[in-house]
């Protein structure tokens, strides 16, 4: 996490890191939601098969 922030600070202007942080949270939220959906769907399919 520190390495990523240092790379961002080195390569970006002052305003860009503040723009990249919410995008990171957005992608993290999408990944978590999709993982939950896949888990629920697989559980539902497994319960229907048995």
N, CA, C and O atoms as CSV, one atom per row, in Angstrom:
chain,resi,resn,atom,element,x,y,z
A,1,UNK,N,N,0.840,-1.193,0.000
A,1,UNK,CA,C,0.000,0.000,0.000
A,1,UNK,C,C,0.880,1.250,0.000
A,1,UNK,O,O,0.615,2.195,-0.742
A,2,UNK,N,N,1.922,1.257,0.827
A,2,UNK,CA,C,2.843,2.396,0.847
A,2,UNK,C,C,3.559,2.535,-0.488
A,2,UNK,O,O,3.751,3.646,-0.983
A,3,UNK,N,N,3.955,1.399,-1.073
A,3,UNK,CA,C,4.643,1.426,-2.366
A,3,UNK,C,C,3.749,2.024,-3.451
A,3,UNK,O,O,4.202,2.839,-4.255
A,4,UNK,N,N,2.478,1.616,-3.471
A,4,UNK,CA,C,1.530,2.124,-4.472
A,4,UNK,C,C,1.351,3.631,-4.311
A,4,UNK,O,O,1.361,4.365,-5.299
A,5,UNK,N,N,1.185,4.102,-3.061
A,5,UNK,CA,C,0.964,5.527,-2.843
A,5,UNK,C,C,2.207,6.330,-3.212
A,5,UNK,O,O,2.083,7.438,-3.733
A,6,UNK,N,N,3.405,5.797,-2.953
A,6,UNK,CA,C,4.625,6.511,-3.314
A,6,UNK,C,C,4.782,6.588,-4.826
A,6,UNK,O,O,5.221,7.611,-5.351
A,7,UNK,N,N,4.425,5.506,-5.537
A,7,UNK,CA,C,4.483,5.523,-7.002
A,7,UNK,C,C,3.487,6.531,-7.564
A,7,UNK,O,O,3.804,7.273,-8.493
A,8,UNK,N,N,2.281,6.554,-6.997
A,8,UNK,CA,C,1.261,7.504,-7.444
A,8,UNK,C,C,1.728,8.932,-7.193
A,8,UNK,O,O,1.572,9.798,-8.054
A,9,UNK,N,N,2.303,9.183,-6.014
A,9,UNK,CA,C,2.770,10.531,-5.698
A,9,UNK,C,C,3.911,10.949,-6.616
A,9,UNK,O,O,4.030,12.127,-6.952
A,10,UNK,N,N,4.750,10.005,-7.026
A,10,UNK,CA,C,5.880,10.333,-7.895
A,10,UNK,C,C,5.408,10.609,-9.317
A,10,UNK,O,O,5.938,11.506,-9.972
A,11,UNK,N,N,4.427,9.862,-9.808
A,11,UNK,CA,C,4.041,9.939,-11.213
A,11,UNK,C,C,2.903,10.927,-11.482
A,11,UNK,O,O,2.683,11.303,-12.634
A,12,UNK,N,N,2.186,11.349,-10.458
A,12,UNK,CA,C,0.983,12.148,-10.669
A,12,UNK,C,C,1.163,13.566,-10.128
A,12,UNK,O,O,2.070,13.839,-9.342
A,13,UNK,N,N,0.280,14.458,-10.568
A,13,UNK,CA,C,0.233,15.801,-10.010
A,13,UNK,C,C,-0.486,15.767,-8.667
A,13,UNK,O,O,-0.915,14.706,-8.215
A,14,UNK,N,N,-0.614,16.916,-8.038
A,14,UNK,CA,C,-1.159,16.975,-6.677
A,14,UNK,C,C,-2.620,16.555,-6.636
A,14,UNK,O,O,-3.058,15.950,-5.658
A,15,UNK,N,N,-3.387,16.867,-7.686
A,15,UNK,CA,C,-4.831,16.590,-7.663
A,15,UNK,C,C,-5.145,15.148,-8.035
A,15,UNK,O,O,-6.204,14.644,-7.662
A,16,UNK,N,N,-4.262,14.471,-8.755
A,16,UNK,CA,C,-4.596,13.143,-9.264
A,16,UNK,C,C,-4.710,12.065,-8.186
A,16,UNK,O,O,-5.621,11.242,-8.283
A,17,UNK,N,N,-3.837,12.010,-7.152
A,17,UNK,CA,C,-4.018,10.985,-6.116
A,17,UNK,C,C,-5.382,11.067,-5.433
A,17,UNK,O,O,-5.977,10.037,-5.116
A,18,UNK,N,N,-5.883,12.284,-5.205
A,18,UNK,CA,C,-7.203,12.418,-4.595
A,18,UNK,C,C,-8.299,11.912,-5.526
A,18,UNK,O,O,-9.370,11.516,-5.068
A,19,UNK,N,N,-8.036,11.923,-6.828
A,19,UNK,CA,C,-8.976,11.387,-7.821
A,19,UNK,C,C,-8.851,9.868,-7.927
A,19,UNK,O,O,-9.831,9.187,-8.228
A,20,UNK,N,N,-7.645,9.327,-7.681
A,20,UNK,CA,C,-7.429,7.891,-7.812
A,20,UNK,C,C,-7.948,7.119,-6.611
A,20,UNK,O,O,-8.326,5.956,-6.749
A,21,UNK,N,N,-7.977,7.741,-5.429
A,21,UNK,CA,C,-8.401,7.033,-4.212
A,21,UNK,C,C,-9.854,6.550,-4.320
A,21,UNK,O,O,-10.101,5.374,-4.056
A,22,UNK,N,N,-10.834,7.398,-4.694
A,22,UNK,CA,C,-12.209,6.900,-4.818
A,22,UNK,C,C,-12.359,5.851,-5.911
A,22,UNK,O,O,-13.205,4.964,-5.797
A,23,UNK,N,N,-11.554,5.933,-6.970
A,23,UNK,CA,C,-11.612,4.902,-8.016
A,23,UNK,C,C,-11.158,3.567,-7.448
A,23,UNK,O,O,-11.732,2.525,-7.769
A,24,UNK,N,N,-10.124,3.593,-6.601
A,24,UNK,CA,C,-9.663,2.370,-5.949
A,24,UNK,C,C,-10.733,1.770,-5.058
A,24,UNK,O,O,-10.962,0.561,-5.073
A,25,UNK,N,N,-11.400,2.639,-4.267
A,25,UNK,CA,C,-12.499,2.152,-3.427
A,25,UNK,C,C,-13.641,1.602,-4.273
A,25,UNK,O,O,-14.272,0.615,-3.897
A,26,UNK,N,N,-13.912,2.237,-5.418
A,26,UNK,CA,C,-14.985,1.784,-6.308
A,26,UNK,C,C,-14.680,0.389,-6.850
A,26,UNK,O,O,-15.543,-0.489,-6.843
A,27,UNK,N,N,-13.438,0.191,-7.323
A,27,UNK,CA,C,-13.062,-1.131,-7.836
A,27,UNK,C,C,-13.077,-2.174,-6.730
A,27,UNK,O,O,-13.471,-3.317,-6.961
A,28,UNK,N,N,-12.647,-1.787,-5.518
A,28,UNK,CA,C,-12.677,-2.725,-4.392
A,28,UNK,C,C,-14.117,-3.111,-4.071
A,28,UNK,O,O,-14.401,-4.282,-3.817
A,29,UNK,N,N,-15.025,-2.141,-4.080
A,29,UNK,CA,C,-16.432,-2.420,-3.819
A,29,UNK,C,C,-17.039,-3.328,-4.879
A,29,UNK,O,O,-17.799,-4.242,-4.558
A,30,UNK,N,N,-16.705,-3.079,-6.147
A,30,UNK,CA,C,-17.211,-3.934,-7.225
A,30,UNK,C,C,-16.700,-5.355,-7.063
A,30,UNK,O,O,-17.450,-6.313,-7.253
A,31,UNK,N,N,-15.417,-5.498,-6.710
A,31,UNK,CA,C,-14.838,-6.831,-6.535
A,31,UNK,C,C,-15.505,-7.570,-5.379
A,31,UNK,O,O,-15.802,-8.759,-5.490
A,32,UNK,N,N,-15.743,-6.867,-4.266
A,32,UNK,CA,C,-16.375,-7.496,-3.095
A,32,UNK,C,C,-17.809,-7.895,-3.435
A,32,UNK,O,O,-18.239,-9.000,-3.105
A,33,UNK,N,N,-18.554,-6.996,-4.095
A,33,UNK,CA,C,-19.956,-7.282,-4.434
A,33,UNK,C,C,-20.043,-8.462,-5.398
A,33,UNK,O,O,-20.896,-9.334,-5.234
A,34,UNK,N,N,-19.165,-8.497,-6.403
A,34,UNK,CA,C,-19.198,-9.606,-7.356
A,34,UNK,C,C,-18.825,-10.919,-6.680
A,34,UNK,O,O,-19.383,-11.967,-7.006
A,35,UNK,N,N,-17.876,-10.867,-5.731
A,35,UNK,CA,C,-17.508,-12.088,-4.999
A,35,UNK,C,C,-18.679,-12.591,-4.168
A,35,UNK,O,O,-18.926,-13.796,-4.110
A,36,UNK,N,N,-19.408,-11.672,-3.520
A,36,UNK,CA,C,-20.577,-12.058,-2.725
A,36,UNK,C,C,-21.654,-12.664,-3.633
A,36,UNK,O,O,-22.266,-13.675,-3.284
A,37,UNK,N,N,-21.883,-12.044,-4.797
A,37,UNK,CA,C,-22.896,-12.552,-5.728
A,37,UNK,C,C,-22.529,-13.952,-6.196
A,37,UNK,O,O,-23.383,-14.838,-6.230
A,38,UNK,N,N,-21.253,-14.162,-6.560
A,38,UNK,CA,C,-20.803,-15.486,-7.012
A,38,UNK,C,C,-20.981,-16.508,-5.902
A,38,UNK,O,O,-21.410,-17.634,-6.156
A,39,UNK,N,N,-20.651,-16.121,-4.662
A,39,UNK,CA,C,-20.786,-17.036,-3.521
A,39,UNK,C,C,-22.249,-17.412,-3.295
A,39,UNK,O,O,-22.572,-18.583,-3.097
A,40,UNK,N,N,-23.129,-16.412,-3.326
A,40,UNK,CA,C,-24.553,-16.665,-3.095
A,40,UNK,C,C,-25.130,-17.529,-4.214
A,40,UNK,O,O,-25.887,-18.463,-3.949
A,41,UNK,N,N,-24.777,-17.223,-5.461
A,41,UNK,CA,C,-25.295,-17.992,-6.595
A,41,UNK,C,C,-24.811,-19.431,-6.529
A,41,UNK,O,O,-25.592,-20.354,-6.760
A,42,UNK,N,N,-23.536,-19.639,-6.218
A,42,UNK,CA,C,-23.011,-21.007,-6.143
A,42,UNK,C,C,-23.668,-21.775,-4.999
A,42,UNK,O,O,-23.954,-22.964,-5.137
A,43,UNK,N,N,-23.910,-21.106,-3.870
A,43,UNK,CA,C,-24.588,-21.747,-2.748
A,43,UNK,C,C,-26.020,-22.126,-3.142
A,43,UNK,O,O,-26.499,-23.213,-2.817
A,44,UNK,N,N,-26.692,-21.210,-3.848
A,44,UNK,CA,C,-28.064,-21.448,-4.285
A,44,UNK,C,C,-28.120,-22.611,-5.265
A,44,UNK,O,O,-29.001,-23.465,-5.159
A,45,UNK,N,N,-27.193,-22.657,-6.215
A,45,UNK,CA,C,-27.159,-23.742,-7.203
A,45,UNK,C,C,-26.862,-25.068,-6.522
A,45,UNK,O,O,-27.469,-26.086,-6.857
A,46,UNK,N,N,-25.937,-25.069,-5.571
A,46,UNK,CA,C,-25.602,-26.308,-4.866
A,46,UNK,C,C,-26.782,-26.817,-4.044
A,46,UNK,O,O,-27.006,-28.025,-3.968
A,47,UNK,N,N,-27.533,-25.912,-3.432
A,47,UNK,CA,C,-28.682,-26.342,-2.638
A,47,UNK,C,C,-29.798,-26.866,-3.541
A,47,UNK,O,O,-30.555,-27.743,-3.124
A,48,UNK,N,N,-29.918,-26.356,-4.753
A,48,UNK,CA,C,-30.919,-26.863,-5.693
A,48,UNK,C,C,-30.538,-28.239,-6.223
A,48,UNK,O,O,-31.416,-29.065,-6.470
A,49,UNK,N,N,-29.269,-28.496,-6.398
A,49,UNK,CA,C,-28.832,-29.788,-6.943
A,49,UNK,C,C,-29.073,-30.917,-5.955
A,49,UNK,O,O,-29.388,-32.035,-6.363
A,50,UNK,N,N,-28.931,-30.647,-4.674
A,50,UNK,CA,C,-29.042,-31.731,-3.673
A,50,UNK,C,C,-30.471,-32.001,-3.269
A,50,UNK,O,O,-30.723,-32.877,-2.442
